[in-house]
């Protein structure tokens, strides 16, 4: 951790799998941070002050008051934030190029596939106003395929890239929802072992608990919340 980090990072956040990536990383690195809740069910992500730092109207985002050259910097997109914090601290993101490429591969695998496809699985299994059998089967099967990819990768490895890294942090929040995604971990013993290892890390548990009280136990439940989250168009 940078010894001269005296001002807390602002974490724009809601307790979701994407938000957890960054709260876990900040907890693992020991960086000071302040939580700025972005209630995505109420539309906080569309407020001008948030769009100024996250133009894609998605959380998480950060503002680091002690960025490059000591000047403030804002960063959006969870993968970019993980890379930035990894470079800043020199932790969980290797400096050696070959090892860094490996972490990038699996980070981008999560960003481009594991997260989005599992998100669609959640949507059509849990939130869609009507159950569309084709969509449920399509995304549940794709989730199954991706768990299979991860299971093979974890054969003989404690963590996705050997050493613990931001690739693991990116995946854990999504993977721990395997039951809601219609998966059976008996089919993926390496994933099950990795999940157990990850969820035994104190910083991972702390990161997942950040803002826990903000979350509605009923999930996305009201028509207004669903309209905000699932009915978005260009603004």
C-alpha positions as CSV (number, residue, x, y, z in Angstrom):
1,X,0.0,0.0,0.0
2,X,1.3,3.5,-0.8
3,X,2.8,4.9,2.4
4,X,1.7,8.4,1.5
5,X,-2.0,7.6,1.0
6,X,-3.6,9.9,3.6
7,X,-6.9,10.9,2.0
8,X,-9.6,8.3,1.6
9,X,-10.7,7.1,-1.8
10,X,-14.4,7.7,-2.5
11,X,-16.1,4.5,-3.5
12,X,-19.4,4.9,-5.4
13,X,-21.0,1.7,-4.6
14,X,-24.0,-0.6,-4.2
15,X,-23.8,-4.1,-2.7
16,X,-23.8,-6.2,-5.8
17,X,-21.3,-8.6,-7.4
18,X,-19.7,-5.7,-9.4
19,X,-19.6,-3.4,-6.3
20,X,-18.0,-6.2,-4.2
21,X,-15.1,-6.4,-6.6
22,X,-13.9,-3.0,-5.5
23,X,-14.8,-3.2,-1.8
24,X,-12.9,-6.5,-1.6
25,X,-9.8,-5.0,-3.3
26,X,-9.8,-1.9,-1.0
27,X,-10.1,-4.2,2.0
28,X,-7.3,-6.5,0.8
29,X,-5.0,-3.5,0.1
30,X,-5.8,-1.7,3.3
31,X,-6.5,1.5,1.5
32,X,-8.6,4.1,3.4
33,X,-12.0,4.7,1.7
34,X,-15.3,6.4,2.2
35,X,-18.5,4.8,0.9
36,X,-20.8,6.8,-1.3
37,X,-24.0,4.8,-1.8
38,X,-25.5,4.7,-5.3
39,X,-29.0,3.3,-4.9
40,X,-29.5,1.8,-8.3
41,X,-33.1,0.9,-7.5
42,X,-33.9,4.6,-7.0
43,X,-32.0,5.9,-10.0
44,X,-29.0,7.5,-8.2
45,X,-26.9,6.3,-11.2
46,X,-28.5,8.9,-13.4
47,X,-27.7,11.9,-11.2
48,X,-25.4,14.4,-13.0
49,X,-22.8,14.3,-10.3
50,X,-22.4,10.6,-10.7
51,X,-22.5,10.7,-14.5
52,X,-19.6,13.1,-14.3
53,X,-17.4,10.3,-13.1
54,X,-19.3,7.3,-14.6
55,X,-20.8,8.2,-17.9
56,X,-22.1,4.7,-18.5
57,X,-24.4,5.2,-15.5
58,X,-23.1,2.1,-13.8
59,X,-21.5,1.7,-10.5
60,X,-18.9,1.1,-9.1
61,X,-16.7,4.0,-9.6
62,X,-14.0,5.7,-7.5
63,X,-12.4,9.0,-7.0
64,X,-8.9,8.9,-5.7
65,X,-7.8,12.3,-4.3
66,X,-4.2,11.1,-4.5
67,X,-4.0,9.9,-8.0
68,X,-1.1,10.0,-10.5
69,X,1.3,12.9,-9.7
70,X,-0.7,13.5,-6.6
71,X,-3.7,14.9,-8.5
72,X,-7.3,13.5,-8.1
73,X,-8.5,10.9,-10.7
74,X,-11.8,9.2,-11.2
75,X,-12.1,5.7,-12.6
76,X,-15.2,3.9,-13.8
77,X,-15.7,0.2,-14.9
78,X,-14.8,-2.3,-12.3
79,X,-12.1,-4.0,-14.3
80,X,-10.3,-0.7,-14.9
81,X,-10.6,0.2,-11.2
82,X,-9.1,-3.2,-10.2
83,X,-6.2,-2.6,-12.5
84,X,-5.7,0.9,-11.3
85,X,-5.6,-0.1,-7.7
86,X,-3.3,-3.0,-8.5
87,X,-0.8,-0.7,-10.2
88,X,-1.2,2.0,-7.4
89,X,-0.5,-0.4,-4.6
90,X,1.7,-3.0,-6.3
91,X,-0.7,-5.7,-4.8
92,X,-2.6,-8.5,-6.4
93,X,-1.7,-7.4,-10.0
94,X,1.8,-8.7,-11.0
95,X,4.4,-6.3,-12.4
96,X,6.1,-9.0,-14.5
97,X,4.5,-8.9,-18.0
98,X,3.9,-12.6,-18.6
99,X,2.1,-12.9,-15.2
100,X,0.2,-9.7,-15.8
101,X,-1.1,-10.9,-19.2
102,X,-2.4,-14.0,-17.5
103,X,-4.3,-12.0,-14.9
104,X,-5.7,-9.6,-17.6
105,X,-6.9,-12.6,-19.6
106,X,-9.0,-13.9,-16.7
107,X,-10.1,-10.4,-15.6
108,X,-11.4,-9.7,-19.1
109,X,-13.0,-13.2,-19.2
110,X,-15.0,-12.2,-16.2
111,X,-15.8,-8.7,-17.5
112,X,-16.9,-9.9,-21.0
113,X,-18.5,-13.3,-20.2
114,X,-18.8,-14.6,-16.7
115,X,-20.4,-11.5,-15.2
116,X,-22.7,-10.5,-18.1
117,X,-23.9,-14.1,-18.8
118,X,-24.5,-14.8,-15.2
119,X,-26.3,-11.5,-14.9
120,X,-28.6,-12.5,-17.8
121,X,-29.1,-15.9,-16.1
122,X,-30.3,-14.0,-12.9
123,X,-32.5,-11.8,-15.0
124,X,-34.4,-14.5,-16.8
125,X,-34.6,-17.0,-13.9
126,X,-35.5,-14.4,-11.2
127,X,-36.7,-11.1,-12.5
128,X,-38.2,-11.4,-16.0
129,X,-42.0,-10.6,-15.9
130,X,-42.7,-13.8,-17.7
131,X,-40.7,-17.1,-17.8
132,X,-39.4,-17.6,-21.3
133,X,-38.2,-21.2,-21.4
134,X,-35.8,-20.5,-24.3
135,X,-34.1,-17.6,-22.5
136,X,-33.9,-19.5,-19.2
137,X,-32.3,-22.5,-20.9
138,X,-30.0,-20.5,-23.0
139,X,-28.4,-18.5,-20.2
140,X,-28.5,-21.3,-17.6
141,X,-26.6,-23.5,-20.1
142,X,-24.1,-20.7,-20.9
143,X,-23.5,-20.2,-17.2
144,X,-22.9,-23.9,-16.9
145,X,-20.4,-23.7,-19.7
146,X,-18.5,-20.9,-18.0
147,X,-18.4,-22.7,-14.7
148,X,-16.9,-25.6,-16.6
149,X,-14.2,-23.3,-18.0
150,X,-13.4,-22.0,-14.6
151,X,-13.4,-25.5,-13.1
152,X,-10.8,-26.6,-15.6
153,X,-8.7,-23.5,-15.0
154,X,-8.7,-24.2,-11.3
155,X,-7.4,-27.8,-11.7
156,X,-4.2,-27.9,-9.6
157,X,-4.4,-24.2,-8.7
158,X,-5.5,-22.6,-5.5
159,X,-6.4,-19.4,-7.3
160,X,-7.3,-18.6,-10.9
161,X,-3.9,-17.4,-11.9
162,X,-1.9,-19.4,-9.3
163,X,-1.3,-16.5,-7.0
164,X,-4.3,-14.6,-5.5
165,X,-5.1,-11.7,-7.8
166,X,-7.7,-9.2,-9.0
167,X,-9.0,-12.0,-11.3
168,X,-10.3,-13.9,-8.2
169,X,-11.8,-10.7,-6.8
170,X,-13.6,-10.1,-10.0
171,X,-15.2,-13.5,-10.1
172,X,-16.1,-14.3,-6.5
173,X,-19.2,-12.1,-6.2
174,X,-20.8,-13.7,-9.2
175,X,-19.7,-17.3,-8.4
176,X,-21.1,-17.3,-4.9
177,X,-24.6,-17.0,-6.5
178,X,-24.3,-20.3,-8.2
179,X,-27.6,-21.7,-6.8
180,X,-29.6,-18.8,-8.2
181,X,-28.0,-19.5,-11.5
182,X,-29.3,-23.1,-11.6
183,X,-25.9,-24.7,-11.1
184,X,-24.8,-27.7,-9.0
185,X,-21.3,-27.3,-7.6
186,X,-21.0,-31.1,-7.4
187,X,-20.3,-30.8,-11.1
188,X,-17.5,-28.3,-10.5
189,X,-15.4,-29.5,-7.5
190,X,-12.5,-27.2,-8.2
191,X,-14.8,-24.2,-8.2
192,X,-16.3,-25.4,-4.9
193,X,-12.9,-25.7,-3.4
194,X,-11.9,-22.2,-4.7
195,X,-15.1,-20.7,-3.3
196,X,-14.4,-22.1,0.1
197,X,-10.9,-20.7,0.0
198,X,-12.0,-17.3,-1.1
199,X,-14.8,-17.1,1.4
200,X,-12.3,-17.9,4.2
201,X,-10.3,-14.7,3.5
202,X,-11.2,-12.1,6.1
203,X,-10.9,-9.2,3.6
204,X,-13.2,-10.9,1.1
205,X,-15.9,-11.4,3.8
206,X,-15.4,-7.7,4.9
207,X,-15.7,-6.5,1.3
208,X,-18.9,-8.5,0.8
209,X,-20.4,-7.1,3.9
210,X,-19.8,-3.5,3.0
211,X,-23.1,-1.7,2.7
212,X,-25.0,-4.9,3.5
213,X,-27.7,-3.0,5.4
214,X,-28.4,-0.9,2.3
215,X,-29.6,-3.9,0.3
216,X,-33.3,-4.8,0.3
217,X,-33.6,-8.4,1.5
218,X,-36.4,-8.9,-1.0
219,X,-34.1,-7.9,-3.9
220,X,-35.5,-6.0,-6.8
221,X,-39.1,-6.2,-5.9
222,X,-41.1,-3.1,-6.9
223,X,-42.4,-2.2,-10.4
224,X,-40.6,1.1,-10.0
225,X,-37.2,-0.6,-9.3
226,X,-37.6,-3.0,-12.2
227,X,-38.5,-0.1,-14.6
228,X,-35.4,1.8,-13.6
229,X,-33.1,-1.2,-13.8
230,X,-34.5,-3.1,-16.8
231,X,-36.2,-0.4,-18.8
232,X,-33.3,1.9,-19.6
233,X,-32.9,3.6,-22.9
234,X,-30.6,6.4,-24.1
235,X,-31.0,9.6,-22.3
